[in-house]
Amino acid sequence: LHFKDVIEKGAKGHDVILGTGAADIKGMMIELQRQKFSGPISLEYENNVEDRAADVRKSADFFRIMAKELGQKVQ
């Protein structure tokens, strides 16, 4: 699953750190849980070329926090 957040909805939106944009990340995770999704999830982030690794870590941390709140397991 390709997973990312965007600054605004629509074609003009670019990706941002998870939890800082317009996407309903928690809602999407709840829906994946409802569908019993068990496949791999890839967090995408193509912005901030100067320090992309730090921003990817922030996204991963946010994802783990949301998963923990929802009782989901993350490897």
PyMOL Python script that loads the backbone (N, CA, C, O; Angstrom):
from pymol import cmd

cmd.read_pdbstr("""\
ATOM      1  N   LEU A   1       0.844  -1.179   0.000  1.00  0.00           N
ATOM      2  CA  LEU A   1       0.000   0.000   0.000  1.00  0.00           C
ATOM      3  C   LEU A   1       0.884   1.234   0.000  1.00  0.00           C
ATOM      4  O   LEU A   1       1.820   1.337   0.793  1.00  0.00           O
ATOM      5  N   HIS A   2       0.592   2.147  -0.869  1.00  0.00           N
ATOM      6  CA  HIS A   2       1.296   3.426  -1.011  1.00  0.00           C
ATOM      7  C   HIS A   2       0.548   4.436  -0.131  1.00  0.00           C
ATOM      8  O   HIS A   2      -0.638   4.677  -0.357  1.00  0.00           O
ATOM      9  N   PHE A   3       1.198   5.017   0.843  1.00  0.00           N
ATOM     10  CA  PHE A   3       0.540   5.829   1.870  1.00  0.00           C
ATOM     11  C   PHE A   3       1.251   7.164   2.022  1.00  0.00           C
ATOM     12  O   PHE A   3       2.461   7.192   2.249  1.00  0.00           O
ATOM     13  N   LYS A   4       0.518   8.283   1.900  1.00  0.00           N
ATOM     14  CA  LYS A   4       1.145   9.587   2.129  1.00  0.00           C
ATOM     15  C   LYS A   4       0.090  10.622   2.504  1.00  0.00           C
ATOM     16  O   LYS A   4      -1.108  10.402   2.328  1.00  0.00           O
ATOM     17  N   ASP A   5       0.558  11.748   3.022  1.00  0.00           N
ATOM     18  CA  ASP A   5      -0.289  12.886   3.357  1.00  0.00           C
ATOM     19  C   ASP A   5       0.023  13.986   2.345  1.00  0.00           C
ATOM     20  O   ASP A   5       1.121  14.018   1.791  1.00  0.00           O
ATOM     21  N   VAL A   6      -0.920  14.880   2.101  1.00  0.00           N
ATOM     22  CA  VAL A   6      -0.734  15.964   1.135  1.00  0.00           C
ATOM     23  C   VAL A   6      -1.110  17.301   1.763  1.00  0.00           C
ATOM     24  O   VAL A   6      -1.941  17.360   2.669  1.00  0.00           O
ATOM     25  N   ILE A   7      -0.497  18.360   1.278  1.00  0.00           N
ATOM     26  CA  ILE A   7      -0.719  19.703   1.821  1.00  0.00           C
ATOM     27  C   ILE A   7      -2.158  20.163   1.606  1.00  0.00           C
ATOM     28  O   ILE A   7      -2.730  20.843   2.457  1.00  0.00           O
ATOM     29  N   GLU A   8      -2.743  19.790   0.460  1.00  0.00           N
ATOM     30  CA  GLU A   8      -4.140  20.116   0.182  1.00  0.00           C
ATOM     31  C   GLU A   8      -4.703  19.057  -0.745  1.00  0.00           C
ATOM     32  O   GLU A   8      -3.963  18.406  -1.482  1.00  0.00           O
ATOM     33  N   LYS A   9      -5.996  18.891  -0.706  1.00  0.00           N
ATOM     34  CA  LYS A   9      -6.639  17.915  -1.578  1.00  0.00           C
ATOM     35  C   LYS A   9      -6.628  18.409  -3.015  1.00  0.00           C
ATOM     36  O   LYS A   9      -6.689  19.613  -3.266  1.00  0.00           O
ATOM     37  N   GLY A  10      -6.549  17.476  -3.955  1.00  0.00           N
ATOM     38  CA  GLY A  10      -6.581  17.826  -5.364  1.00  0.00           C
ATOM     39  C   GLY A  10      -5.224  17.720  -6.020  1.00  0.00           C
ATOM     40  O   GLY A  10      -4.230  17.371  -5.383  1.00  0.00           O
ATOM     41  N   ALA A  11      -5.200  18.025  -7.290  1.00  0.00           N
ATOM     42  CA  ALA A  11      -3.995  17.865  -8.098  1.00  0.00           C
ATOM     43  C   ALA A  11      -2.854  18.788  -7.679  1.00  0.00           C
ATOM     44  O   ALA A  11      -1.691  18.472  -7.931  1.00  0.00           O
ATOM     45  N   LYS A  12      -3.155  19.913  -7.048  1.00  0.00           N
ATOM     46  CA  LYS A  12      -2.111  20.871  -6.679  1.00  0.00           C
ATOM     47  C   LYS A  12      -1.383  20.494  -5.392  1.00  0.00           C
ATOM     48  O   LYS A  12      -0.341  21.072  -5.083  1.00  0.00           O
ATOM     49  N   GLY A  13      -1.911  19.546  -4.647  1.00  0.00           N
ATOM     50  CA  GLY A  13      -1.312  19.170  -3.374  1.00  0.00           C
ATOM     51  C   GLY A  13      -0.008  18.416  -3.538  1.00  0.00           C
ATOM     52  O   GLY A  13       0.108  17.565  -4.421  1.00  0.00           O
ATOM     53  N   HIS A  14       0.970  18.712  -2.707  1.00  0.00           N
ATOM     54  CA  HIS A  14       2.215  17.942  -2.692  1.00  0.00           C
ATOM     55  C   HIS A  14       2.305  17.225  -1.349  1.00  0.00           C
ATOM     56  O   HIS A  14       1.609  17.586  -0.400  1.00  0.00           O
ATOM     57  N   ASP A  15       3.154  16.220  -1.273  1.00  0.00           N
ATOM     58  CA  ASP A  15       3.228  15.434  -0.054  1.00  0.00           C
ATOM     59  C   ASP A  15       3.915  16.205   1.073  1.00  0.00           C
ATOM     60  O   ASP A  15       4.780  17.052   0.850  1.00  0.00           O
ATOM     61  N   VAL A  16       3.488  15.872   2.296  1.00  0.00           N
ATOM     62  CA  VAL A  16       4.019  16.480   3.512  1.00  0.00           C
ATOM     63  C   VAL A  16       4.193  15.381   4.561  1.00  0.00           C
ATOM     64  O   VAL A  16       3.784  14.238   4.352  1.00  0.00           O
ATOM     65  N   ILE A  17       4.791  15.734   5.664  1.00  0.00           N
ATOM     66  CA  ILE A  17       4.959  14.793   6.774  1.00  0.00           C
ATOM     67  C   ILE A  17       3.578  14.318   7.221  1.00  0.00           C
ATOM     68  O   ILE A  17       2.652  15.117   7.354  1.00  0.00           O
ATOM     69  N   LEU A  18       3.448  13.009   7.452  1.00  0.00           N
ATOM     70  CA  LEU A  18       2.166  12.458   7.896  1.00  0.00           C
ATOM     71  C   LEU A  18       1.634  13.214   9.100  1.00  0.00           C
ATOM     72  O   LEU A  18       2.366  13.524  10.040  1.00  0.00           O
ATOM     73  N   GLY A  19       0.336  13.505   9.048  1.00  0.00           N
ATOM     74  CA  GLY A  19      -0.317  14.186  10.159  1.00  0.00           C
ATOM     75  C   GLY A  19      -0.281  15.689  10.079  1.00  0.00           C
ATOM     76  O   GLY A  19      -0.885  16.364  10.913  1.00  0.00           O
ATOM     77  N   THR A  20       0.425  16.247   9.077  1.00  0.00           N
ATOM     78  CA  THR A  20       0.513  17.701   8.963  1.00  0.00           C
ATOM     79  C   THR A  20      -0.278  18.240   7.786  1.00  0.00           C
ATOM     80  O   THR A  20      -0.337  19.453   7.589  1.00  0.00           O
ATOM     81  N   GLY A  21      -0.882  17.368   7.006  1.00  0.00           N
ATOM     82  CA  GLY A  21      -1.586  17.798   5.805  1.00  0.00           C
ATOM     83  C   GLY A  21      -3.087  17.614   5.885  1.00  0.00           C
ATOM     84  O   GLY A  21      -3.674  17.563   6.966  1.00  0.00           O
ATOM     85  N   ALA A  22      -3.695  17.513   4.703  1.00  0.00           N
ATOM     86  CA  ALA A  22      -5.151  17.469   4.580  1.00  0.00           C
ATOM     87  C   ALA A  22      -5.733  16.061   4.639  1.00  0.00           C
ATOM     88  O   ALA A  22      -6.944  15.905   4.795  1.00  0.00           O
ATOM     89  N   ALA A  23      -4.898  15.040   4.519  1.00  0.00           N
ATOM     90  CA  ALA A  23      -5.403  13.667   4.520  1.00  0.00           C
ATOM     91  C   ALA A  23      -5.855  13.249   5.919  1.00  0.00           C
ATOM     92  O   ALA A  23      -5.261  13.643   6.923  1.00  0.00           O
ATOM     93  N   ASP A  24      -6.896  12.460   5.963  1.00  0.00           N
ATOM     94  CA  ASP A  24      -7.400  11.918   7.230  1.00  0.00           C
ATOM     95  C   ASP A  24      -6.665  10.612   7.513  1.00  0.00           C
ATOM     96  O   ASP A  24      -7.202   9.525   7.300  1.00  0.00           O
ATOM     97  N   ILE A  25      -5.442  10.730   7.990  1.00  0.00           N
ATOM     98  CA  ILE A  25      -4.581   9.570   8.212  1.00  0.00           C
ATOM     99  C   ILE A  25      -5.234   8.582   9.171  1.00  0.00           C
ATOM    100  O   ILE A  25      -5.296   7.386   8.886  1.00  0.00           O
ATOM    101  N   LYS A  26      -5.717   9.075  10.302  1.00  0.00           N
ATOM    102  CA  LYS A  26      -6.345   8.180  11.277  1.00  0.00           C
ATOM    103  C   LYS A  26      -7.555   7.480  10.654  1.00  0.00           C
ATOM    104  O   LYS A  26      -7.742   6.279  10.848  1.00  0.00           O
ATOM    105  N   GLY A  27      -8.365   8.213   9.917  1.00  0.00           N
ATOM    106  CA  GLY A  27      -9.519   7.624   9.254  1.00  0.00           C
ATOM    107  C   GLY A  27      -9.123   6.556   8.249  1.00  0.00           C
ATOM    108  O   GLY A  27      -9.772   5.514   8.147  1.00  0.00           O
ATOM    109  N   MET A  28      -8.044   6.822   7.499  1.00  0.00           N
ATOM    110  CA  MET A  28      -7.571   5.826   6.531  1.00  0.00           C
ATOM    111  C   MET A  28      -7.084   4.574   7.243  1.00  0.00           C
ATOM    112  O   MET A  28      -7.322   3.458   6.780  1.00  0.00           O
ATOM    113  N   MET A  29      -6.402   4.756   8.367  1.00  0.00           N
ATOM    114  CA  MET A  29      -5.910   3.605   9.124  1.00  0.00           C
ATOM    115  C   MET A  29      -7.071   2.808   9.726  1.00  0.00           C
ATOM    116  O   MET A  29      -7.020   1.580   9.785  1.00  0.00           O
ATOM    117  N   ILE A  30      -8.098   3.498  10.164  1.00  0.00           N
ATOM    118  CA  ILE A  30      -9.289   2.817  10.683  1.00  0.00           C
ATOM    119  C   ILE A  30      -9.937   1.998   9.565  1.00  0.00           C
ATOM    120  O   ILE A  30     -10.355   0.863   9.789  1.00  0.00           O
ATOM    121  N   GLU A  31     -10.019   2.570   8.371  1.00  0.00           N
ATOM    122  CA  GLU A  31     -10.608   1.849   7.240  1.00  0.00           C
ATOM    123  C   GLU A  31      -9.777   0.630   6.868  1.00  0.00           C
ATOM    124  O   GLU A  31     -10.335  -0.430   6.586  1.00  0.00           O
ATOM    125  N   LEU A  32      -8.471   0.758   6.861  1.00  0.00           N
ATOM    126  CA  LEU A  32      -7.614  -0.395   6.581  1.00  0.00           C
ATOM    127  C   LEU A  32      -7.831  -1.489   7.623  1.00  0.00           C
ATOM    128  O   LEU A  32      -7.864  -2.675   7.294  1.00  0.00           O
ATOM    129  N   GLN A  33      -7.978  -1.083   8.877  1.00  0.00           N
ATOM    130  CA  GLN A  33      -8.240  -2.036   9.950  1.00  0.00           C
ATOM    131  C   GLN A  33      -9.597  -2.712   9.722  1.00  0.00           C
ATOM    132  O   GLN A  33      -9.717  -3.926   9.887  1.00  0.00           O
ATOM    133  N   ARG A  34     -10.606  -1.944   9.348  1.00  0.00           N
ATOM    134  CA  ARG A  34     -11.940  -2.493   9.094  1.00  0.00           C
ATOM    135  C   ARG A  34     -11.892  -3.535   7.977  1.00  0.00           C
ATOM    136  O   ARG A  34     -12.588  -4.549   8.033  1.00  0.00           O
ATOM    137  N   GLN A  35     -11.070  -3.276   6.968  1.00  0.00           N
ATOM    138  CA  GLN A  35     -10.951  -4.201   5.845  1.00  0.00           C
ATOM    139  C   GLN A  35      -9.986  -5.354   6.136  1.00  0.00           C
ATOM    140  O   GLN A  35      -9.759  -6.210   5.281  1.00  0.00           O
ATOM    141  N   LYS A  36      -9.424  -5.372   7.338  1.00  0.00           N
ATOM    142  CA  LYS A  36      -8.471  -6.411   7.743  1.00  0.00           C
ATOM    143  C   LYS A  36      -7.231  -6.445   6.831  1.00  0.00           C
ATOM    144  O   LYS A  36      -6.709  -7.511   6.507  1.00  0.00           O
ATOM    145  N   PHE A  37      -6.784  -5.262   6.434  1.00  0.00           N
ATOM    146  CA  PHE A  37      -5.586  -5.157   5.591  1.00  0.00           C
ATOM    147  C   PHE A  37      -4.383  -5.661   6.373  1.00  0.00           C
ATOM    148  O   PHE A  37      -4.170  -5.258   7.517  1.00  0.00           O
ATOM    149  N   SER A  38      -3.598  -6.539   5.762  1.00  0.00           N
ATOM    150  CA  SER A  38      -2.428  -7.079   6.453  1.00  0.00           C
ATOM    151  C   SER A  38      -1.178  -7.043   5.586  1.00  0.00           C
ATOM    152  O   SER A  38      -0.171  -7.666   5.924  1.00  0.00           O
ATOM    153  N   GLY A  39      -1.231  -6.324   4.480  1.00  0.00           N
ATOM    154  CA  GLY A  39      -0.081  -6.246   3.586  1.00  0.00           C
ATOM    155  C   GLY A  39       0.911  -5.179   4.006  1.00  0.00           C
ATOM    156  O   GLY A  39       0.706  -4.490   5.005  1.00  0.00           O
ATOM    157  N   PRO A  40       1.981  -5.042   3.248  1.00  0.00           N
ATOM    158  CA  PRO A  40       2.986  -4.017   3.559  1.00  0.00           C
ATOM    159  C   PRO A  40       2.470  -2.611   3.234  1.00  0.00           C
ATOM    160  O   PRO A  40       1.662  -2.419   2.325  1.00  0.00           O
ATOM    161  N   ILE A  41       2.959  -1.647   3.996  1.00  0.00           N
ATOM    162  CA  ILE A  41       2.623  -0.247   3.767  1.00  0.00           C
ATOM    163  C   ILE A  41       3.919   0.516   3.536  1.00  0.00           C
ATOM    164  O   ILE A  41       4.871   0.388   4.305  1.00  0.00           O
ATOM    165  N   SER A  42       3.947   1.299   2.482  1.00  0.00           N
ATOM    166  CA  SER A  42       5.100   2.118   2.153  1.00  0.00           C
ATOM    167  C   SER A  42       4.739   3.580   2.386  1.00  0.00           C
ATOM    168  O   SER A  42       3.802   4.096   1.776  1.00  0.00           O
ATOM    169  N   LEU A  43       5.477   4.246   3.266  1.00  0.00           N
ATOM    170  CA  LEU A  43       5.263   5.669   3.503  1.00  0.00           C
ATOM    171  C   LEU A  43       6.074   6.450   2.480  1.00  0.00           C
ATOM    172  O   LEU A  43       7.289   6.282   2.387  1.00  0.00           O
ATOM    173  N   GLU A  44       5.405   7.304   1.714  1.00  0.00           N
ATOM    174  CA  GLU A  44       6.099   8.067   0.685  1.00  0.00           C
ATOM    175  C   GLU A  44       6.286   9.507   1.128  1.00  0.00           C
ATOM    176  O   GLU A  44       5.397  10.112   1.727  1.00  0.00           O
ATOM    177  N   TYR A  45       7.455  10.041   0.822  1.00  0.00           N
ATOM    178  CA  TYR A  45       7.734  11.445   1.088  1.00  0.00           C
ATOM    179  C   TYR A  45       8.788  11.906   0.097  1.00  0.00           C
ATOM    180  O   TYR A  45       9.908  11.396   0.104  1.00  0.00           O
ATOM    181  N   GLU A  46       8.446  12.862  -0.752  1.00  0.00           N
ATOM    182  CA  GLU A  46       9.365  13.312  -1.800  1.00  0.00           C
ATOM    183  C   GLU A  46       9.760  14.775  -1.641  1.00  0.00           C
ATOM    184  O   GLU A  46      10.433  15.327  -2.512  1.00  0.00           O
ATOM    185  N   ASN A  47       9.362  15.401  -0.564  1.00  0.00           N
ATOM    186  CA  ASN A  47       9.614  16.819  -0.360  1.00  0.00           C
ATOM    187  C   ASN A  47      10.904  17.014   0.446  1.00  0.00           C
ATOM    188  O   ASN A  47      11.502  16.042   0.906  1.00  0.00           O
ATOM    189  N   ASN A  48      11.324  18.254   0.612  1.00  0.00           N
ATOM    190  CA  ASN A  48      12.472  18.621   1.448  1.00  0.00           C
ATOM    191  C   ASN A  48      13.721  17.798   1.133  1.00  0.00           C
ATOM    192  O   ASN A  48      14.174  17.012   1.964  1.00  0.00           O
ATOM    193  N   VAL A  49      14.263  17.975  -0.037  1.00  0.00           N
ATOM    194  CA  VAL A  49      15.429  17.195  -0.455  1.00  0.00           C
ATOM    195  C   VAL A  49      16.656  17.440   0.416  1.00  0.00           C
ATOM    196  O   VAL A  49      17.561  16.607   0.444  1.00  0.00           O
ATOM    197  N   GLU A  50      16.704  18.562   1.125  1.00  0.00           N
ATOM    198  CA  GLU A  50      17.862  18.869   1.966  1.00  0.00           C
ATOM    199  C   GLU A  50      17.951  17.953   3.193  1.00  0.00           C
ATOM    200  O   GLU A  50      19.049  17.584   3.611  1.00  0.00           O
ATOM    201  N   ASP A  51      16.807  17.590   3.767  1.00  0.00           N
ATOM    202  CA  ASP A  51      16.829  16.753   4.969  1.00  0.00           C
ATOM    203  C   ASP A  51      15.643  15.792   4.965  1.00  0.00           C
ATOM    204  O   ASP A  51      14.860  15.739   5.913  1.00  0.00           O
ATOM    205  N   ARG A  52      15.533  15.050   3.896  1.00  0.00           N
ATOM    206  CA  ARG A  52      14.398  14.140   3.721  1.00  0.00           C
ATOM    207  C   ARG A  52      14.363  13.057   4.802  1.00  0.00           C
ATOM    208  O   ARG A  52      13.280  12.692   5.261  1.00  0.00           O
ATOM    209  N   ALA A  53      15.497  12.544   5.211  1.00  0.00           N
ATOM    210  CA  ALA A  53      15.536  11.442   6.185  1.00  0.00           C
ATOM    211  C   ALA A  53      14.866  11.838   7.504  1.00  0.00           C
ATOM    212  O   ALA A  53      14.130  11.041   8.085  1.00  0.00           O
ATOM    213  N   ALA A  54      15.110  13.039   7.971  1.00  0.00           N
ATOM    214  CA  ALA A  54      14.505  13.495   9.227  1.00  0.00           C
ATOM    215  C   ALA A  54      12.988  13.575   9.091  1.00  0.00           C
ATOM    216  O   ALA A  54      12.266  13.212  10.020  1.00  0.00           O
ATOM    217  N   ASP A  55      12.501  14.040   7.958  1.00  0.00           N
ATOM    218  CA  ASP A  55      11.065  14.156   7.738  1.00  0.00           C
ATOM    219  C   ASP A  55      10.412  12.784   7.592  1.00  0.00           C
ATOM    220  O   ASP A  55       9.285  12.580   8.044  1.00  0.00           O
ATOM    221  N   VAL A  56      11.114  11.843   6.963  1.00  0.00           N
ATOM    222  CA  VAL A  56      10.592  10.477   6.844  1.00  0.00           C
ATOM    223  C   VAL A  56      10.469   9.865   8.237  1.00  0.00           C
ATOM    224  O   VAL A  56       9.493   9.172   8.524  1.00  0.00           O
ATOM    225  N   ARG A  57      11.452  10.115   9.105  1.00  0.00           N
ATOM    226  CA  ARG A  57      11.383   9.615  10.495  1.00  0.00           C
ATOM    227  C   ARG A  57      10.166  10.194  11.208  1.00  0.00           C
ATOM    228  O   ARG A  57       9.485   9.479  11.944  1.00  0.00           O
ATOM    229  N   LYS A  58       9.884  11.480  10.999  1.00  0.00           N
ATOM    230  CA  LYS A  58       8.712  12.107  11.626  1.00  0.00           C
ATOM    231  C   LYS A  58       7.431  11.440  11.143  1.00  0.00           C
ATOM    232  O   LYS A  58       6.520  11.196  11.934  1.00  0.00           O
ATOM    233  N   SER A  59       7.358  11.147   9.855  1.00  0.00           N
ATOM    234  CA  SER A  59       6.186  10.465   9.304  1.00  0.00           C
ATOM    235  C   SER A  59       6.036   9.074   9.914  1.00  0.00           C
ATOM    236  O   SER A  59       4.941   8.678  10.312  1.00  0.00           O
ATOM    237  N   ALA A  60       7.138   8.341   9.983  1.00  0.00           N
ATOM    238  CA  ALA A  60       7.104   6.992  10.549  1.00  0.00           C
ATOM    239  C   ALA A  60       6.695   7.034  12.021  1.00  0.00           C
ATOM    240  O   ALA A  60       5.918   6.194  12.474  1.00  0.00           O
ATOM    241  N   ASP A  61       7.210   8.000  12.760  1.00  0.00           N
ATOM    242  CA  ASP A  61       6.840   8.144  14.176  1.00  0.00           C
ATOM    243  C   ASP A  61       5.350   8.418  14.322  1.00  0.00           C
ATOM    244  O   ASP A  61       4.688   7.828  15.175  1.00  0.00           O
ATOM    245  N   PHE A  62       4.823   9.311  13.493  1.00  0.00           N
ATOM    246  CA  PHE A  62       3.389   9.625  13.535  1.00  0.00           C
ATOM    247  C   PHE A  62       2.570   8.382  13.216  1.00  0.00           C
ATOM    248  O   PHE A  62       1.576   8.100  13.886  1.00  0.00           O
ATOM    249  N   PHE A  63       2.984   7.642  12.196  1.00  0.00           N
ATOM    250  CA  PHE A  63       2.278   6.426  11.812  1.00  0.00           C
ATOM    251  C   PHE A  63       2.258   5.428  12.969  1.00  0.00           C
ATOM    252  O   PHE A  63       1.220   4.833  13.259  1.00  0.00           O
ATOM    253  N   ARG A  64       3.391   5.247  13.623  1.00  0.00           N
ATOM    254  CA  ARG A  64       3.467   4.312  14.758  1.00  0.00           C
ATOM    255  C   ARG A  64       2.568   4.758  15.918  1.00  0.00           C
ATOM    256  O   ARG A  64       1.920   3.927  16.554  1.00  0.00           O
ATOM    257  N   ILE A  65       2.528   6.050  16.189  1.00  0.00           N
ATOM    258  CA  ILE A  65       1.669   6.574  17.259  1.00  0.00           C
ATOM    259  C   ILE A  65       0.204   6.297  16.944  1.00  0.00           C
ATOM    260  O   ILE A  65      -0.544   5.836  17.806  1.00  0.00           O
ATOM    261  N   MET A  66      -0.209   6.580  15.699  1.00  0.00           N
ATOM    262  CA  MET A  66      -1.593   6.321  15.301  1.00  0.00           C
ATOM    263  C   MET A  66      -1.914   4.832  15.385  1.00  0.00           C
ATOM    264  O   MET A  66      -2.988   4.453  15.852  1.00  0.00           O
ATOM    265  N   ALA A  67      -0.999   3.999  14.940  1.00  0.00           N
ATOM    266  CA  ALA A  67      -1.214   2.547  14.975  1.00  0.00           C
ATOM    267  C   ALA A  67      -1.376   2.083  16.419  1.00  0.00           C
ATOM    268  O   ALA A  67      -2.247   1.265  16.719  1.00  0.00           O
ATOM    269  N   LYS A  68      -0.546   2.599  17.301  1.00  0.00           N
ATOM    270  CA  LYS A  68      -0.642   2.214  18.713  1.00  0.00           C
ATOM    271  C   LYS A  68      -1.984   2.647  19.302  1.00  0.00           C
ATOM    272  O   LYS A  68      -2.614   1.883  20.033  1.00  0.00           O
ATOM    273  N   GLU A  69      -2.422   3.866  18.990  1.00  0.00           N
ATOM    274  CA  GLU A  69      -3.715   4.355  19.466  1.00  0.00           C
ATOM    275  C   GLU A  69      -4.861   3.456  19.002  1.00  0.00           C
ATOM    276  O   GLU A  69      -5.849   3.276  19.714  1.00  0.00           O
ATOM    277  N   LEU A  70      -4.719   2.897  17.801  1.00  0.00           N
ATOM    278  CA  LEU A  70      -5.774   2.058  17.223  1.00  0.00           C
ATOM    279  C   LEU A  70      -5.602   0.577  17.557  1.00  0.00           C
ATOM    280  O   LEU A  70      -6.380  -0.261  17.102  1.00  0.00           O
ATOM    281  N   GLY A  71      -4.583   0.262  18.350  1.00  0.00           N
ATOM    282  CA  GLY A  71      -4.345  -1.131  18.725  1.00  0.00           C
ATOM    283  C   GLY A  71      -3.781  -1.967  17.589  1.00  0.00           C
ATOM    284  O   GLY A  71      -3.909  -3.191  17.597  1.00  0.00           O
ATOM    285  N   GLN A  72      -3.159  -1.320  16.613  1.00  0.00           N
ATOM    286  CA  GLN A  72      -2.583  -2.022  15.476  1.00  0.00           C
ATOM    287  C   GLN A  72      -1.117  -2.327  15.759  1.00  0.00           C
ATOM    288  O   GLN A  72      -0.451  -1.604  16.501  1.00  0.00           O
ATOM    289  N   LYS A  73      -0.630  -3.395  15.164  1.00  0.00           N
ATOM    290  CA  LYS A  73       0.766  -3.773  15.313  1.00  0.00           C
ATOM    291  C   LYS A  73       1.553  -3.233  14.136  1.00  0.00           C
ATOM    292  O   LYS A  73       1.101  -3.305  12.994  1.00  0.00           O
ATOM    293  N   VAL A  74       2.734  -2.689  14.413  1.00  0.00           N
ATOM    294  CA  VAL A  74       3.624  -2.174  13.380  1.00  0.00           C
ATOM    295  C   VAL A  74       4.987  -2.779  13.605  1.00  0.00           C
ATOM    296  O   VAL A  74       5.488  -2.807  14.730  1.00  0.00           O
ATOM    297  N   GLN A  75       5.586  -3.263  12.538  1.00  0.00           N
ATOM    298  CA  GLN A  75       6.929  -3.849  12.656  1.00  0.00           C
ATOM    299  C   GLN A  75       7.979  -2.816  12.406  1.00  0.00           C
ATOM    300  O   GLN A  75       9.170  -3.121  12.462  1.00  0.00           O
TER     301      GLN A  75
END
""", "prot")
cmd.dss("prot")
cmd.show_as("cartoon", "prot")
cmd.util.cbc("prot")
cmd.orient("prot")
